[in-house]
Amino acid sequence: MDELALLLQVHPMDFVAVTETWLNDEVVDQLIQVNKYNTFRNDRSHGRGGGVWLLSLLTSLVQEEKISKILHLNAHGYGCSPTDFLGG
């Protein structure tokens, strides 16, 4: 986590997606928050592995509604592509 935060300080990105996070309800949001970024996550509710963690720069044009849609699709086993974040 510290390495990602440092990387984003040196090379800020509008959007970061991390898959196979293995996050679960025992990992509180405060442990995975990165300064200047909104944090979105979708933990796998059963079994091992899985999970998605998304970071969106606070000034980014990536809309929270689109992120929520993609997290929902991922939770139901559907993939997504970068173009899912663009458009109206």
QUIKA-V613064 format. One record per residue. N is the residue number from 1. RES is the residue in three letters. PHI is phi as a letter, one per 30 degrees, with the letter a starting at -180 (none if undefined). OMEGA is omega in radians with two decimals (* if undefined). D_LAST is the distance of its C-alpha to the last C-alpha in whole Angstrom. Layout:
BEGIN
n->N res->RES phi->PHI omega->OMEGA d_last->D_LAST
n->N res->RES phi->PHI omega->OMEGA d_last->D_LAST
END
This chain:
BEGIN
n->1 res->MET phi->none omega->-3.14 d_last->32
n->2 res->ASP phi->d omega->-3.14 d_last->34
n->3 res->GLU phi->d omega->3.12 d_last->34
n->4 res->LEU phi->d omega->3.12 d_last->30
n->5 res->ALA phi->d omega->3.11 d_last->30
n->6 res->LEU phi->d omega->3.11 d_last->32
n->7 res->LEU phi->e omega->-3.12 d_last->30
n->8 res->LEU phi->d omega->3.03 d_last->27
n->9 res->GLN phi->d omega->-3.10 d_last->30
n->10 res->VAL phi->d omega->-3.10 d_last->31
n->11 res->HIS phi->b omega->-3.11 d_last->28
n->12 res->PRO phi->e omega->3.10 d_last->25
n->13 res->MET phi->b omega->3.11 d_last->21
n->14 res->ASP phi->d omega->-3.01 d_last->18
n->15 res->PHE phi->b omega->3.10 d_last->18
n->16 res->VAL phi->b omega->3.08 d_last->20
n->17 res->ALA phi->b omega->3.12 d_last->20
n->18 res->VAL phi->b omega->3.12 d_last->24
n->19 res->THR phi->c omega->-3.13 d_last->25
n->20 res->GLU phi->h omega->-3.06 d_last->28
n->21 res->THR phi->d omega->-3.04 d_last->29
n->22 res->TRP phi->i omega->3.08 d_last->31
n->23 res->LEU phi->d omega->3.07 d_last->30
n->24 res->ASN phi->b omega->-3.05 d_last->32
n->25 res->ASP phi->d omega->3.07 d_last->32
n->26 res->GLU phi->d omega->3.11 d_last->35
n->27 res->VAL phi->c omega->-3.10 d_last->33
n->28 res->VAL phi->d omega->-3.10 d_last->32
n->29 res->ASP phi->e omega->-3.11 d_last->29
n->30 res->GLN phi->e omega->-3.13 d_last->31
n->31 res->LEU phi->d omega->-3.08 d_last->32
n->32 res->ILE phi->c omega->3.11 d_last->29
n->33 res->GLN phi->d omega->3.10 d_last->28
n->34 res->VAL phi->b omega->-3.12 d_last->27
n->35 res->ASN phi->e omega->3.10 d_last->28
n->36 res->LYS phi->i omega->-3.14 d_last->25
n->37 res->TYR phi->b omega->2.92 d_last->22
n->38 res->ASN phi->d omega->-3.14 d_last->20
n->39 res->THR phi->c omega->3.06 d_last->22
n->40 res->PHE phi->b omega->-3.13 d_last->20
n->41 res->ARG phi->b omega->3.05 d_last->22
n->42 res->ASN phi->b omega->-3.10 d_last->23
n->43 res->ASP phi->d omega->3.02 d_last->27
n->44 res->ARG phi->d omega->-3.06 d_last->28
n->45 res->SER phi->d omega->3.13 d_last->30
n->46 res->HIS phi->b omega->3.14 d_last->33
n->47 res->GLY phi->i omega->-3.13 d_last->35
n->48 res->ARG phi->c omega->3.07 d_last->35
n->49 res->GLY phi->i omega->3.11 d_last->32
n->50 res->GLY phi->i omega->3.13 d_last->29
n->51 res->GLY phi->j omega->3.14 d_last->26
n->52 res->VAL phi->b omega->3.10 d_last->23
n->53 res->TRP phi->b omega->-3.11 d_last->23
n->54 res->LEU phi->c omega->3.07 d_last->20
n->55 res->LEU phi->b omega->3.12 d_last->20
n->56 res->SER phi->b omega->3.11 d_last->18
n->57 res->LEU phi->e omega->-3.07 d_last->19
n->58 res->LEU phi->e omega->-3.12 d_last->19
n->59 res->THR phi->c omega->-3.07 d_last->18
n->60 res->SER phi->d omega->3.09 d_last->15
n->61 res->LEU phi->d omega->3.09 d_last->12
n->62 res->VAL phi->d omega->-3.03 d_last->11
n->63 res->GLN phi->d omega->-3.14 d_last->10
n->64 res->GLU phi->e omega->3.14 d_last->13
n->65 res->GLU phi->d omega->3.13 d_last->11
n->66 res->LYS phi->d omega->3.12 d_last->9
n->67 res->ILE phi->d omega->3.12 d_last->13
n->68 res->SER phi->d omega->3.11 d_last->14
n->69 res->LYS phi->d omega->-3.11 d_last->13
n->70 res->ILE phi->d omega->3.08 d_last->14
n->71 res->LEU phi->d omega->3.11 d_last->17
n->72 res->HIS phi->d omega->3.13 d_last->18
n->73 res->LEU phi->d omega->-3.13 d_last->17
n->74 res->ASN phi->d omega->-3.12 d_last->20
n->75 res->ALA phi->d omega->-3.12 d_last->22
n->76 res->HIS phi->c omega->3.02 d_last->23
n->77 res->GLY phi->i omega->3.11 d_last->23
n->78 res->TYR phi->c omega->3.09 d_last->20
n->79 res->GLY phi->d omega->3.06 d_last->19
n->80 res->CYS phi->b omega->-3.13 d_last->16
n->81 res->SER phi->b omega->3.12 d_last->15
n->82 res->PRO phi->e omega->-3.13 d_last->14
n->83 res->THR phi->d omega->3.10 d_last->11
n->84 res->ASP phi->d omega->-3.12 d_last->10
n->85 res->PHE phi->c omega->-3.04 d_last->9
n->86 res->LEU phi->c omega->3.05 d_last->7
n->87 res->GLY phi->i omega->-3.05 d_last->4
n->88 res->GLY phi->c omega->* d_last->0
END
